[in-house]
């Protein structure tokens, strides 16, 4: 098995080698235009994100597709065609908010059950992401577990952050633990305002590791967890090693993390977690142990100004022994 194939299988984007043509792309898969309730036209939104160095973008207007063909796409940018859907919630919670990527035809979900809306997107070859669960007051047991086929979750949403409910990491943890499977996450803007408002643009984005800049490759990397989410900090490398078991037969797992300047690294797993810091000093790399009982782990990088980056989860049960 090649290094790239092994890294893809284990969901580790940081092990995908430059030598095989892999690059990092920056993007936002949730934003709005005047085609629904945004204050920027589709062309303005695309041009603005391109000027800020974004490599991919989805115009996910409410209820109807904003066609990629309706805008002039700047060189070097990839547009993902999508839509935000709002099927009614029959489980007792608020109306669902789903971001659908890769759809080709509008879906009238006003009278659809949420599962039928997910199925309709998947029938078109698209993927469905659970939007801003904290802002939506989502209860994972009630509102999410009855559904099947969701690709992942928004761990951070800039617009919702402006309303004090931007980070949904707890919902992400609960969903993975209750469902018994690992899920990727994205950070998004969900921008509605104009760029001049300086409110809900360029606050959260997702980095993906790909060889091709096309929509299919980007969407595949998102779904496979081959990337990370951030509001500013960079994750340069994460390596996990399973060492020889200790004298009591317990697993010994070591994490090595390289990142932009950080005040702390939070290793989060299904029970408790590990906080790494250096007593008031900042750092850019760290090596530390992961609890032997952890079945999976994800990492949060906390910058000196409090901004965060979130890795996708790693399956420790599949980590080969050294």
C-alpha positions in Angstrom: 0.0 0.0 0.0 1.4 3.4 -0.9 1.9 6.2 1.7 -1.0 8.1 0.2 -3.4 5.1 0.2 -2.5 4.3 3.8 -3.0 7.9 4.9 -6.4 8.1 3.1 -7.5 4.8 4.7 -6.6 6.1 8.1 -8.1 9.5 7.5 -4.8 11.4 8.0 -4.4 14.3 5.5 -1.1 15.2 7.1 0.5 12.0 5.8 -0.4 12.7 2.2 2.9 13.6 0.6 3.8 16.7 -1.4 5.9 14.4 -3.6 2.7 12.7 -4.9 1.2 16.1 -5.8 -0.9 16.8 -2.8 -1.7 20.4 -1.9 -3.8 22.3 0.7 -6.8 24.2 -0.6 -8.8 26.7 1.5 -12.6 27.0 1.1 -16.0 27.9 2.5 -19.0 25.6 1.7 -21.8 27.7 3.2 -22.6 31.2 2.1 -25.5 33.3 0.8 -26.2 35.8 -1.9 -29.0 38.0 -3.2 -30.4 34.9 -4.7 -31.9 34.3 -1.3 -31.3 36.5 1.8 -27.6 37.6 1.3 -26.5 41.2 0.7 -23.9 40.4 -2.0 -24.8 39.3 -5.5 -23.5 35.8 -6.6 -20.7 37.4 -8.7 -19.7 39.8 -5.9 -19.5 36.9 -3.4 -17.4 34.8 -5.7 -15.0 37.6 -6.6 -14.6 38.7 -2.9 -13.7 35.2 -1.7 -11.3 34.7 -4.6 -9.6 38.0 -3.8 -9.1 36.8 -0.2 -7.3 33.7 -1.4 -10.0 31.1 -1.2 -9.6 28.1 -3.5 -13.2 26.8 -3.4 -16.6 28.1 -2.5 -20.2 27.0 -2.4 -23.1 29.5 -2.9 -25.6 27.6 -0.7 -28.6 29.9 -1.0 -31.8 29.0 0.8 -34.2 26.7 -1.0 -32.9 27.0 -4.5 -29.6 26.4 -6.3 -27.5 29.4 -7.5 -26.1 27.8 -10.7 -22.3 27.7 -11.1 -22.9 28.6 -14.7 -24.6 31.9 -13.7 -21.3 33.4 -12.5 -17.8 34.0 -14.0 -15.4 31.9 -12.0 -12.0 33.5 -11.3 -9.0 31.5 -12.4 -7.8 29.2 -9.7 -11.2 29.0 -7.9 -13.5 26.0 -7.9 -17.2 26.5 -7.3 -19.3 23.7 -5.7 -22.9 23.9 -6.6 -25.2 23.6 -3.5 -28.2 24.7 -1.6 -29.4 25.0 2.0 -32.5 22.9 2.6 -35.0 23.3 5.5 -37.2 20.3 5.8 -39.6 20.3 8.8 -38.4 18.5 11.9 -40.9 15.7 12.9 -38.9 14.8 16.0 -39.9 17.9 18.1 -36.9 20.2 17.5 -36.5 23.3 15.3 -36.6 23.1 11.5 -33.6 21.3 10.1 -30.9 23.1 8.3 -28.9 21.0 5.8 -26.2 22.2 3.5 -26.3 20.1 0.3 -23.2 20.0 -1.8 -23.0 18.7 -5.4 -26.7 18.9 -6.3 -27.8 19.5 -9.8 -31.6 20.1 -9.5 -33.7 22.0 -7.0 -35.4 20.0 -4.3 -38.7 21.2 -3.0 -38.5 19.8 0.6 -41.3 21.9 2.1 -43.4 18.8 2.6 -40.6 16.3 2.7 -39.5 14.4 5.8 -35.9 15.2 6.6 -34.8 11.7 5.6 -36.5 12.0 2.3 -34.6 15.3 1.7 -31.3 13.6 2.5 -32.1 10.8 0.2 -33.1 13.2 -2.6 -29.7 14.9 -2.4 -27.8 11.6 -2.4 -29.8 10.4 -5.4 -28.3 13.3 -7.3 -24.8 12.3 -6.1 -24.6 15.0 -3.5 -23.7 15.1 0.2 -25.6 16.6 3.1 -24.0 18.4 6.1 -25.7 19.3 9.3 -25.6 23.1 9.7 -24.9 25.0 12.9 -26.5 22.5 15.4 -25.7 24.7 18.4 -27.5 27.7 16.9 -30.4 25.4 15.9 -30.7 24.0 19.4 -30.2 20.5 18.0 -30.6 17.6 20.4 -28.5 14.8 18.9 -30.6 11.9 20.3 -33.9 13.5 19.3 -33.1 15.3 16.0 -30.0 13.6 14.4 -29.8 9.9 15.4 -33.0 9.0 13.5 -31.5 10.2 10.3 -29.1 8.3 8.0 -26.7 9.5 5.3 -25.5 12.8 6.7 -21.9 13.4 5.7 -20.8 15.5 8.7 -21.3 18.6 10.7 -20.4 22.3 10.9 -18.1 22.6 13.9 -17.9 26.4 13.5 -20.2 28.9 11.8 -19.2 32.6 11.6 -22.8 34.0 11.4 -23.8 32.0 14.4 -20.7 33.0 16.2 -21.9 36.6 15.8 -25.0 35.4 17.7 -23.0 33.7 20.5 -23.6 30.1 19.2 -20.9 29.6 16.7 -19.1 26.4 17.9 -20.8 23.0 17.8 -17.9 20.8 19.0 -20.0 19.3 21.8 -22.7 18.3 19.3 -20.0 16.8 17.1 -18.6 14.7 20.1 -22.0 13.5 21.2 -23.0 12.5 17.7 -19.9 10.4 17.1 -20.2 8.7 20.5 -23.9 8.0 20.3 -23.7 6.9 16.6 -20.6 4.8 17.1 -18.9 6.3 14.1 -16.4 9.0 13.2 -17.6 12.1 11.4 -15.8 14.9 9.6 -16.4 18.5 10.2 -16.2 21.8 8.4 -15.9 25.4 9.5 -17.9 27.9 7.4 -19.0 31.5 7.3 -22.7 31.2 6.4 -22.2 34.7 5.2 -25.3 36.9 4.7 -23.9 40.4 5.1 -22.0 42.5 2.7 -18.2 42.4 2.8 -18.2 46.0 4.0 -20.2 45.0 7.1 -17.1 43.2 8.4 -19.3 40.8 10.3 -19.8 37.3 9.0 -17.3 36.9 6.2 -13.8 35.2 6.3 -14.3 34.0 9.9 -14.1 30.3 9.5 -12.9 28.0 6.7 -11.9 24.5 5.8 -8.6 23.3 4.5 -8.5 20.1 2.4 -5.7 18.0 1.1 -6.1 17.1 -2.5 -4.2 16.4 -5.8 -6.8 17.8 -8.1 -8.7 21.2 -7.7 -12.0 19.9 -9.2 -15.3 19.7 -7.3 -15.3 15.9 -7.1 -11.9 15.8 -5.4 -12.7 18.5 -3.0 -16.0 17.0 -2.0 -14.4 13.6 -1.6 -11.7 15.0 0.7 -14.3 16.8 2.8 -16.3 13.5 3.2 -13.2 11.5 4.0 -12.1 13.9 6.6 -8.9 14.7 4.7 -8.6 18.2 6.0 -9.2 20.4 9.0 -11.3 23.3 10.1 -10.1 26.7 11.4 -10.8 30.2 12.4 -7.1 31.2 11.9 -4.6 28.7 13.4 -2.8 26.4 11.0 -2.2 22.7 11.6 1.0 21.7 9.9 1.3 18.0 10.9 -0.3 15.4 13.2 1.3 12.1 13.6 0.1 9.3 15.9 2.2 6.3 16.9 1.2 3.2 18.8 4.2 2.1 20.8 4.8 -1.1 22.7 2.1 -1.9 25.2 2.9 -1.0 28.8 3.6 -3.5 31.6 -0.1 -3.9 32.2 -0.9 -4.6 28.6 -2.4 -1.2 27.9 -2.0 0.6 24.6 0.6 3.4 24.5 -0.2 6.0 21.9 1.9 9.1 21.3 0.8 12.2 19.4 3.1 14.7 17.7 1.6 17.9 16.6 3.1 20.8 14.7 1.0 24.0 14.2 1.1 27.8 14.1 1.8 29.6 17.4 -0.5 28.1 20.1 -1.2 28.6 23.8 -2.7 25.1 24.1 -3.6 21.9 22.3 -6.7 20.0 23.4 -6.8 16.3 22.5 -10.5 15.4 22.7 -11.8 11.8 22.9 -14.9 10.0 23.9 -14.2 10.3 27.7 -12.4 13.3 29.2 -9.4 14.4 27.1 -5.8 15.8 27.3 -4.8 19.4 27.6 -1.3 20.2 26.6 0.2 23.6 27.5 3.6 25.0 28.5 2.7 27.1 31.6 2.0 30.4 30.0 4.5 30.0 27.1 3.4 29.7 23.5 4.7 26.9 21.3 4.5 25.5 17.8 5.1 21.8 18.3 4.3 19.3 21.0 4.6 15.5 21.7 2.4 13.9 24.4 0.5 10.8 25.2 -3.1 9.8 24.5 -5.1 7.9 27.1 -5.0 4.2 26.6 -8.8 3.9 26.7 -9.3 6.4 23.9 -11.0 4.8 20.8 -10.7 8.0 18.7 -9.1 11.4 19.1 -9.4 14.8 17.5 -7.3 17.9 18.2 -8.1 21.5 18.9 -5.3 24.1 18.4 -5.9 27.2 20.6 -4.1 30.3 19.4 -2.8 33.1 21.7 -5.8 35.2 20.8 -8.3 32.3 21.5 -9.1 31.4 17.9 -9.2 27.7 17.1 -8.5 25.0 14.6 -10.1 21.6 14.7 -8.6 18.4 13.3 -10.9 15.7 12.1 -11.1 12.6 14.3 -8.5 9.8 14.0 -9.6 6.1 14.6 -7.2 4.8 17.2 -8.6 1.3 16.9 -7.1 1.0 13.4 -3.7 2.5 14.3 -1.0 0.0 13.5 1.6 -0.9 16.1 5.1 0.3 15.4 
